[in-house]
Amino acid sequence: MFKKTPVAAGIAALASMMIVGGVAVADADNAHYYTEMTPHELADYLIFEADGFFLDQEVQEGGTTHQRMVQDDMHKACSVIGGGDPDQETLQAVREAAAESIVYPEGGIQLGDWERGRELAWSGFGYRVGHRTDDHSARPVGGNCYNCHQMATDRTGGNVGPSLTAYGKTRGTSEAILKYAYDMIYNPHVYFPCTNMPRFGSSGFLDEQAMADIMAYMFDPESPVNE
Ligand code: HEC
């Protein structure tokens, strides 16, 4: 998504911003004073105006990068202007909308193939835009779980979300816990309204089989998650 900038020019730009310290610093045409902008204004400026992103690049699923970055209703509800947390009424509305979005498999929630689930949980492939926009008709879309969760002890994951190590081993595989995990992957706003965890089911990123495989990776006693 970033335009390629010669490294030297990038460093020069960075250096010129830093040398002046707290004083208002202008870009080339002296029109934009970065240090006078709020973080919100600066983010808006850098993304939508500074021409640093290929916003009109077409994305595989239709539309452009710009359209992809426009907030949907949930994003809008959860983004409190001026900062802070959404009020209780908003959280409740987000929770209800999330519950309505969840579709269950016809034969009930099933566990698939943990080995395939492992591949998917550790893959961030799909829906990425940039110089080499992902072609997810050629390779399955990953769940990217590892970026936020520690999952098994054989690989190192992120810590944005809680560790999922030994998930099935410690929680069992009752209908209730399988439903909870399914809901969390499908649309986590049903339990954690305005969470940072993506909505893999309702966004269409993961299909029924991919969700079943990732759940097998979390719950199957043979999976490294439960070693
Ligand atoms: C961008 C970060 C992020 C990604 C990617 C992500 N999660 Fe999460 N996840 C979270 C956060 C944060 C929480 C805790 C909920 C909260 O406090 O908002 C969470 C909570 C969970 C929980 C509930 C844990 C519990 O026991 O209560 C499960 C299960 C889970 N995630 C599974 C997954 C799976 C499976 C994937 C991949 C398909 C995934 N997550 C991808 C951030 C993420």
Boltz pocket constraint, residues with backbone or C-beta under 6 A from the ligand:
constraints:
  - pocket:
      binder: B
      contacts: [[A, 121], [A, 143], [A, 144], [A, 145], [A, 146], [A, 147], [A, 148], [A, 149], [A, 160], [A, 161], [A, 162], [A, 164], [A, 180], [A, 181], [A, 184], [A, 185], [A, 192], [A, 194], [A, 195], [A, 196], [A, 197], [A, 198], [A, 200], [A, 214]]
      max_distance: 6.0
